[in-house]
Every structure is written in structure tokens, then in C-alpha cells.
């Protein structure tokens, strides 16, 4: 099912075309925007969901790189109120998650509230009328009593500050901007980064490209993914035995939740998990002990995101894959120059370097009371009450805002809780 671009819904009018004012303007149509729309619709509010792109889906619309998949089990990485019995695997690939989001809009009756190509450039609070005025690219404007920014954190690509980055003569791009129909045949591919994205890309492109080089600055703690496909009987049970699906989801949730004490200071469980992770790495790289030290983190597990993979270590053991841990000095037209003056020749350079996660609403400008800019109020340390509200910006709310991320469970459930809290 697809959602086709449309003009703004009937309840969205230009501010200078009349006096109609929305109850709520929701910015973004990913998991946050859909959860918020569902909560608002149940309460009978008049609202619009404004999406800057030409299709819904948020980060799962943008991230289409080879191997893209979720690292939270499928039956937990979805709405509690909208189960999906048709997940094909324990960990869903990108295409299934994007399809789930598009279908969710229709199943919840939210597609009629969706306005595509509606990029909000500025939101200004009118203190006299207690109304938010939203400027939309192209000259339109609408007004709403409340604004919910469901922009997401994995939206604005973060590119490394490396000398000569713009001089590369080959094809270079951020992982979230993977070119459609890009051919890797016979190409030498470099991947800068070693985080959650990189460990999915490297196994997916190894064997397609002539050679893959992954440039790693810091190793990560990686544990087994234990992914598997759901067979016909399992999917039949999820579809025809709703109680079983709910029980399975609850089991996944609590199985993750009880791990939280592992990350506490002086935890006795953490060293056990660290040894288990190292044993997993050495077993998968039994024939490559030369890589062990370079893949062993020098910080406690939990200080950074714990990664999961079944195929990353085996990919590093391939003859056509190189793990490069020497410091990058600069990027040149022919490839990457290392600190020891070695040149790694490349045809394609992928920046798997993450996102500017602290740019919660950027590049949109938000002006609250007394014309104060949210970006200036935040500075380098964004904050919000319960992650959703900022003093001085009345009736302006955030989903997946400051300090709401987590590393041991599903963010989707937290977004649902935030949406219910706002309503």
C-alpha cells in the first residue's frame, strides 16, 4: 500500500485565508507522528500531520542502505495497539518496517490528516493570542494552538570533519542517502565508521564489491543477534491467536527490561556479559586472532550502544574485507590517506558516521515567549521536562526529545507513553 502526495487536508488552511485554527499541528510522520495522531484522533482533536518529504516513514524511509534492519525484535518494535502478525523475521528488515508505517497510517485513519511536502521552516508563538504560527516552505502558513515536534533523532546526517572530504573523485555519500541502483560490482568500497550502521553494511556488501575496507576508530561491544525467520506456523499463530502474540511481546519486553541493572555502577553482571561478548567474538574469528585486540573495547559495556550481529565478524574474516584501525589523516581524490602516509585506494566512500542526534528540531526555527529561540535556549545541552516540554515554549511538545533515548529496550513503547502524556 502507498500513500500518495496530497494537498493539505481540508482542516489545514493558510493563516491569512481565514480564522480557522487547528487544535494541534504534528510535525513528522514516522513512529512519533503516527502515535501522536492516533492519540489525538481518539480524543477528537482537529489536527494535521505535516511531513517534509514526499512519503511517510521517517528514518525507515530514508535509511535504505544494504542490510538495513532493526536491532529490536520485530514484535516489540511496533505499536502496542497495532500488532503485525506478518513480520517475516525476528529482526525486521527496513522494507517491512517502512511498509508497516505506511499501512499504519491507513489502518488508523490518519492518511486523511497527512500533508506531504509540508516542510515547516519556522514556528512562532503569538503571546497575545496564545497561538503557534507555522511557516511552511513554499509560502504557506497555518496556525495551531499546540505543536508536537515528532521530527526524530536519526534524521540529520553527521559527517566527519576530515581534511579533503570534498576532494574525493569517486562516489561519496552518507549511509542514509544511499544512491538508488548503485552498482558495487568491481568497486573498492570504504566505510568510515564502525557502529550500528556499519556492521550491517559491511556484511551486506562484502562479496558484491571487489574489496571492502572498514575504517574503525573505536571498537564496540557486539553480542549475538540470533536472528531467524518466522515459519508458516508461527505466523499463523500470531495472526489467529492474538493472546499468544501479546504474550510473546511481553516476554521480549521483560527479557530486555530485566537487563537494566547490568548497566548500574559496580554491577556484577556486566563483567559476565563482557566475557560472553569477547568469547563470541573470538569464536567467530577463531581463524583471525590478529583481529582480536583491535576489536576489544577499552571501556565498560553499556557506556556506548551495545550492537548485535550474527554476520559482522565472519565478514571481517573474508579475504576481500579489511579492518583498518590506523588514523585517517585526510581524504584525497584517489581514496583515504592514513596517518602513516599509506593510501587506501577507493571507488566508493560511505560515511556510516551517524546523525546529529541533538538537533531535535533543526533546521526548523522555534521562537517562544519574548521571541526566544529554542536553539539558543538549548545551546549545546538540550533539555526538556520529561523529555517533552521546554519552559518558555507554551504548548510546544517534543516526542523522542532530550534524554529519552535508551539502550536496552524499544523506543517505540516510550514514544507511545510520551504521546499519551501530551494528550
Phi and psi in degrees as a GROMACS rama.xvg file:
@    title "Ramachandran Plot"
@    xaxis  label "Phi"
@    yaxis  label "Psi"
@TYPE xy
-124.301  154.584  UNK-2
-109.915  115.932  UNK-3
-86.2608  148.687  UNK-4
-57.9994  144.413  UNK-5
-145.752  163.951  UNK-6
-71.8521  164.84  UNK-7
-54.6259  146.147  UNK-8
-58.7844  164.018  UNK-9
-58.7213  -27.8272  UNK-10
-87.3039  8.53519  UNK-11
-112.061  113.846  UNK-12
-128.608  154.597  UNK-13
-63.2944  142.347  UNK-14
-60.7061  -32.4453  UNK-15
-89.6818  7.03593  UNK-16
-96.2539  -6.9248  UNK-17
168.865  -176.494  UNK-18
-98.5319  1.7662  UNK-19
-65.6001  133.478  UNK-20
-128.631  130.894  UNK-21
-71.7136  151.982  UNK-22
-69.4375  -45.2096  UNK-23
-143.795  135.592  UNK-24
-110.286  121.845  UNK-25
-103.69  128.189  UNK-26
-106.284  111.086  UNK-27
116.331  142.757  UNK-28
-126.928  31.4731  UNK-29
-88.833  -151.904  UNK-30
-58.0222  -41.5548  UNK-31
-64.4739  -47.904  UNK-32
-62.8709  -38.0462  UNK-33
-70.3287  -43.8956  UNK-34
-60.8395  -41.256  UNK-35
-67.6098  -43.193  UNK-36
-60.1707  -42.0477  UNK-37
-62.4758  -44.0765  UNK-38
-63.7162  -40.6925  UNK-39
-67.9717  -40.8751  UNK-40
-64.2052  -38.7785  UNK-41
-63.995  -28.7585  UNK-42
-92.3681  -3.39355  UNK-43
82.1308  18.8304  UNK-44
-76.7714  153.287  UNK-45
-91.7882  121.532  UNK-46
-148.992  164.925  UNK-47
-135.314  146.433  UNK-48
-106.562  114.744  UNK-49
-100.962  120.506  UNK-50
-118.535  125.982  UNK-51
-69.4735  -34.2567  UNK-52
-81.8816  178.99  UNK-53
-93.8729  10.1051  UNK-54
-156.09  152.427  UNK-55
-79.4225  176.481  UNK-56
123.526  -14.0188  UNK-57
57.7681  -135.836  UNK-58
-63.3207  -26.5158  UNK-59
-81.1987  -10.0255  UNK-60
-83.1417  -37.0103  UNK-61
-83.1075  -38.5334  UNK-62
-88.9552  95.5646  UNK-63
-118.487  23.9434  UNK-64
-68.395  157.182  UNK-65
-57.2859  131.707  UNK-66
86.6691  0.594723  UNK-67
-60.0902  125.895  UNK-68
-159.454  166.247  UNK-69
-84.9939  151.597  UNK-70
-109.307  18.2554  UNK-71
-117.731  135.375  UNK-72
-51.9972  140.184  UNK-73
-51.5151  -45.522  UNK-74
-74.4977  -4.67311  UNK-75
-107.581  -27.5265  UNK-76
-87.2809  60.5259  UNK-77
-162.765  172.201  UNK-78
-72.4399  139.659  UNK-79
-65.5524  -25.9656  UNK-80
-93.5732  1.59481  UNK-81
-144.365  77.1934  UNK-82
-67.0063  152.08  UNK-83
-127.063  106.705  UNK-84
-77.8429  -5.40554  UNK-85
-100.059  10.4564  UNK-86
-56.0925  133.1  UNK-87
-83.5195  -24.1533  UNK-88
-138.044  166.958  UNK-89
-61.1263  -39.5804  UNK-90
-116.647  115.975  UNK-91
-72.168  139.266  UNK-92
-75.6822  161.903  UNK-93
-53.6684  -44.1999  UNK-94
-62.0587  -34.3272  UNK-95
-72.6858  -37.0854  UNK-96
-69.0316  -42.8234  UNK-97
-60.297  -43.779  UNK-98
-63.4977  -38.4992  UNK-99
-60.8042  -42.2471  UNK-100
-65.6989  -43.941  UNK-101
-63.0407  -44.6089  UNK-102
-64.1554  -35.3267  UNK-103
-61.9082  -38.9247  UNK-104
-58.2702  -43.5888  UNK-105
-72.7014  -43.861  UNK-106
-63.5109  -30.4702  UNK-107
-92.5908  -0.1286  UNK-108
70.067  30.2582  UNK-109
-98.4868  -11.2435  UNK-110
-62.6954  -27.7469  UNK-111
-72.9834  -14.429  UNK-112
-96.2595  -4.60729  UNK-113
-88.572  132.72  UNK-114
-121.563  110.527  UNK-115
-87.1629  155.691  UNK-116
67.4306  23.738  UNK-117
-108.916  80.6307  UNK-118
-85.9902  115.092  UNK-119
-80.1158  121.085  UNK-120
-95.965  -26.749  UNK-121
-156.206  139.962  UNK-122
-126.108  121.929  UNK-123
-122.703  131.503  UNK-124
-91.1955  124.275  UNK-125
-92.1285  107.076  UNK-126
-67.422  -32.6833  UNK-127
-65.7734  -42.7379  UNK-128
-99.8608  -6.6677  UNK-129
55.576  46.2045  UNK-130
-128.647  141.56  UNK-131
-92.4642  133.082  UNK-132
-108.948  123.471  UNK-133
-111.623  121.907  UNK-134
-89.0491  130.473  UNK-135
-114.687  135.521  UNK-136
-50.9423  134.276  UNK-137
106.034  -4.16593  UNK-138
101.558  -4.76882  UNK-139
-80.6735  159.642  UNK-140
-145.802  142.768  UNK-141
-137.651  162.962  UNK-142
-124.372  147.843  UNK-143
-151.121  149.978  UNK-144
-75.2362  -28.8785  UNK-145
-135.46  150.53  UNK-146
-129.048  133.344  UNK-147
-119.491  115.143  UNK-148
-89.87  104.894  UNK-149
-110.823  53.5431  UNK-150
-79.0796  -23.5095  UNK-151
85.5076  156.215  UNK-152
-95.9656  -23.3237  UNK-153
-100.493  66.8552  UNK-154
-131.592  -43.962  UNK-155
-98.899  110.069  UNK-156
-58.2152  142.098  UNK-157
-106.855  119.38  UNK-158
-106.362  140.953  UNK-159
-71.61  148.279  UNK-160
-88.5463  80.6461  UNK-161
-115.29  132.068  UNK-162
-56.0883  134.688  UNK-163
79.2385  13.7782  UNK-164
-56.6699  -35.2328  UNK-165
-84.9078  -0.756934  UNK-166
-90.7792  -9.7135  UNK-167
-60.0028  130.262  UNK-168
-85.4773  -15.6138  UNK-169
-87.2867  -154.812  UNK-170
-95.7179  122.073  UNK-171
-129.787  141.393  UNK-172
-166.045  160.422  UNK-173
-78.3377  149.796  UNK-174
-58.3154  -29.482  UNK-175
-80.6275  -0.0512878  UNK-176
-122.419  38.009  UNK-177
-60.0337  125.062  UNK-178
-65.5331  138.536  UNK-179
-67.5905  137.855  UNK-180
62.999  27.2849  UNK-181
-69.3953  127.614  UNK-182
-92.9156  132.407  UNK-183
-104.683  -4.14145  UNK-184
-57.4557  123.44  UNK-185
70.4422  10.6355  UNK-186
-101.841  147.863  UNK-187
-94.5701  117.295  UNK-188
-110.465  132.314  UNK-189
-112.48  136.374  UNK-190
-120.966  113.364  UNK-191
-91.8816  119.263  UNK-192
122.839  154.537  UNK-193
-141.277  24.3559  UNK-194
-91.2339  -153.548  UNK-195
-59.8564  -36.4328  UNK-196
-73.3939  -47.2244  UNK-197
-59.7555  -39.5215  UNK-198
-74.3912  -8.78031  UNK-199
-92.6868  -37.3891  UNK-200
-68.5003  -47.5343  UNK-201
-56.6496  -50.4112  UNK-202
-63.9657  -31.6126  UNK-203
-72.2258  -33.2381  UNK-204
-96.7939  -17.5867  UNK-205
-61.9281  129.975  UNK-206
98.6872  -26.5999  UNK-207
-88.2518  -48.3559  UNK-208
-77.8012  160.22  UNK-209
-66.1837  -38.8429  UNK-210
-157.958  146.041  UNK-211
-124.192  130.045  UNK-212
-119.581  123.511  UNK-213
-105.222  122.861  UNK-214
-94.1869  113.977  UNK-215
-111.992  129.863  UNK-216
-94.8141  -44.743  UNK-217
-133.207  127.552  UNK-218
-71.5413  158.166  UNK-219
-118.858  154.798  UNK-220
-74.7595  124.233  UNK-221
-127.265  131.924  UNK-222
-120.645  167.632  UNK-223
-65.1875  138.306  UNK-224
-81.5426  -39.7191  UNK-225
56.059  45.3517  UNK-226
-75.7355  152.845  UNK-227
-162.083  157.273  UNK-228
-81.2125  149.469  UNK-229
-87.3077  125.741  UNK-230
-75.4579  173.1  UNK-231
-56.6008  -40.1964  UNK-232
-68.1896  -42.102  UNK-233
-61.1002  -43.09  UNK-234
-70.0525  -34.0775  UNK-235
-63.9297  -42.3511  UNK-236
-64.1118  -41.1867  UNK-237
-62.9737  -35.2876  UNK-238
-79.1393  -33.907  UNK-239
-110.433  -5.07607  UNK-240
-129.471  75.0964  UNK-241
-53.322  -35.1701  UNK-242
-61.7201  -36.2762  UNK-243
-66.0832  -42.0634  UNK-244
-64.4032  -40.9497  UNK-245
-64.7842  -41.0924  UNK-246
-64.2691  -41.9241  UNK-247
-63.1119  -43.1084  UNK-248
-62.2109  -44.4576  UNK-249
-62.5871  -38.6722  UNK-250
-62.6037  -43.5348  UNK-251
-61.4189  -46.0719  UNK-252
-58.5034  -52.1479  UNK-253
-72.6173  -27.8732  UNK-254
-62.7923  -35.4535  UNK-255
-79.0764  -40.9427  UNK-256
-64.7545  -36.0873  UNK-257
-70.1056  -9.81651  UNK-258
-81.2563  -11.0864  UNK-259
-54.8227  -42.5168  UNK-260
-57.8921  -19.1496  UNK-261
-59.0563  -30.8718  UNK-262
-91.6845  1.2038  UNK-263
-70.5923  155.334  UNK-264
-62.5437  137.77  UNK-265
63.0785  25.7355  UNK-266
-63.5579  137.161  UNK-267
-83.908  -16.2472  UNK-268
-81.7301  -30.3779  UNK-269
-60.3547  -46.2821  UNK-270
-58.364  -33.3273  UNK-271
-65.2452  -43.5979  UNK-272
-67.7997  -35.3919  UNK-273
-63.0458  -44.8229  UNK-274
-63.5914  -37.7106  UNK-275
-63.9031  -41.8145  UNK-276
-65.0422  -41.6046  UNK-277
-67.4094  -37.9966  UNK-278
-64.0825  -40.0965  UNK-279
-60.6401  -44.165  UNK-280
-63.277  -45.2602  UNK-281
-70.3679  -32.1814  UNK-282
-68.2354  -41.376  UNK-283
-73.5611  -22.8338  UNK-284
-116.605  40.397  UNK-285
-58.6825  -31.6205  UNK-286
-89.8595  -0.998024  UNK-287
-130.164  61.0043  UNK-288
-61.5255  -17.3355  UNK-289
-66.4591  -16.5596  UNK-290
-94.5389  -12.7141  UNK-291
-56.7671  -52.9294  UNK-292
-62.3716  -38.7405  UNK-293
-71.1031  -17.8973  UNK-294
-105.976  9.81551  UNK-295
-99.1236  116.453  UNK-296
-65.6732  151.52  UNK-297
-108.705  23.2632  UNK-298
-135.144  158.549  UNK-299
-65.7587  145.769  UNK-300
-60.3667  133.953  UNK-301
104.902  -16.7294  UNK-302
-69.8113  -28.5483  UNK-303
-127.193  169.481  UNK-304
-57.5604  130.087  UNK-305
-81.5543  128.851  UNK-306
-99.9891  155.707  UNK-307
-129.153  136.8  UNK-308
-166.512  144.66  UNK-309
-103.543  -18.0393  UNK-310
-122.436  0.313935  UNK-311
-69.5088  -51.1899  UNK-312
-60.6712  -45.6467  UNK-313
-58.8272  -33.1514  UNK-314
-65.3506  -39.0788  UNK-315
-66.2284  -22.8193  UNK-316
-80.493  -8.95946  UNK-317
-69.1198  151.411  UNK-318
-68.8869  -24.4438  UNK-319
-97.9521  18.4643  UNK-320
-129.595  133.963  UNK-321
-123.308  132.071  UNK-322
-94.609  115.078  UNK-323
-108.362  118.017  UNK-324
-113.582  -0.0255174  UNK-325
-71.464  149.021  UNK-326
-66.6146  140.274  UNK-327
-80.9079  127.1  UNK-328
-88.2633  -45.3094  UNK-329
-168.547  168.656  UNK-330
-108.19  133.791  UNK-331
-119.629  168.558  UNK-332
-54.4705  -33.0848  UNK-333
-88.9351  -15.616  UNK-334
160.534  -147.094  UNK-335
-109.723  126.252  UNK-336
-96.7586  125.184  UNK-337
-88.3653  168.332  UNK-338
-62.9111  -26.4685  UNK-339
-89.9726  14.6356  UNK-340
77.2647  7.58731  UNK-341
-73.2535  136.053  UNK-342
-101.327  126.779  UNK-343
-100.097  102.566  UNK-344
-70.7224  135.836  UNK-345
-139.947  153.717  UNK-346
-106.98  -30.0976  UNK-347
-132.469  136.142  UNK-348
-126.742  119.515  UNK-349
-108.858  126.405  UNK-350
-94.5682  98.5785  UNK-351
-97.5625  60.8087  UNK-352
-110.58  16.9132  UNK-353
80.1292  -159.374  UNK-354
-133.213  161.235  UNK-355
-81.8252  78.3467  UNK-356
-64.6701  -22.1999  UNK-357
-83.702  -5.61766  UNK-358
-86.3775  70.8329  UNK-359
-63.6903  -34.4746  UNK-360
-123.486  -9.66377  UNK-361
-60.0962  146.073  UNK-362
-87.5579  7.98073  UNK-363
-64.2228  135.886  UNK-364
-92.3115  139.395  UNK-365
-127.753  120.725  UNK-366
-116.58  121.926  UNK-367
-102.687  -144.012  UNK-368
-59.0641  142.745  UNK-369
58.6529  21.7774  UNK-370
70.8301  16.6904  UNK-371
-70.6962  135.22  UNK-372
-88.5889  132.316  UNK-373
-59.4195  -39.1063  UNK-374
-61.4248  -36.206  UNK-375
-76.0659  -36.3913  UNK-376
-63.6206  -41.3469  UNK-377
-73.8462  -42.8244  UNK-378
60.8541  -130.766  UNK-379
-95.2539  5.37907  UNK-380
-135.421  78.2014  UNK-381
-58.5714  144.258  UNK-382
-146.759  159.051  UNK-383
-165.434  144.212  UNK-384
-64.0941  122.142  UNK-385
53.0042  21.6955  UNK-386
77.1038  4.13219  UNK-387
-125.106  -19.6074  UNK-388
-136.614  141.421  UNK-389
-118.487  127.911  UNK-390
-56.9653  137.842  UNK-391
91.521  -1.01745  UNK-392
-129.482  75.4499  UNK-393
-61.1083  136.783  UNK-394
59.4107  25.7178  UNK-395
-113.9  122.316  UNK-396
-124.34  156.886  UNK-397
-122.367  141.357  UNK-398
-109.595  138.977  UNK-399
58.6575  45.0975  UNK-400
-86.9985  -161.852  UNK-401
-57.013  135.451  UNK-402
61.7955  29.3657  UNK-403
-110.775  -1.11421  UNK-404
-73.6793  163.034  UNK-405
-149.557  162.262  UNK-406
-123.388  11.7672  UNK-407
-131.999  -2.3733  UNK-408
-151.437  -162.316  UNK-409
-95.6113  127.536  UNK-410
-69.3865  -21.9511  UNK-411
-63.2954  -41.4222  UNK-412
-64.1621  -38.2906  UNK-413
-65.989  -38.4642  UNK-414
-63.088  -41.9058  UNK-415
-57.9255  -45.1751  UNK-416
-62.6118  -40.3111  UNK-417
-65.0808  -42.676  UNK-418
-62.051  -43.3484  UNK-419
-65.2213  -36.7148  UNK-420
-64.2363  -43.5388  UNK-421
-63.8314  -44.7108  UNK-422
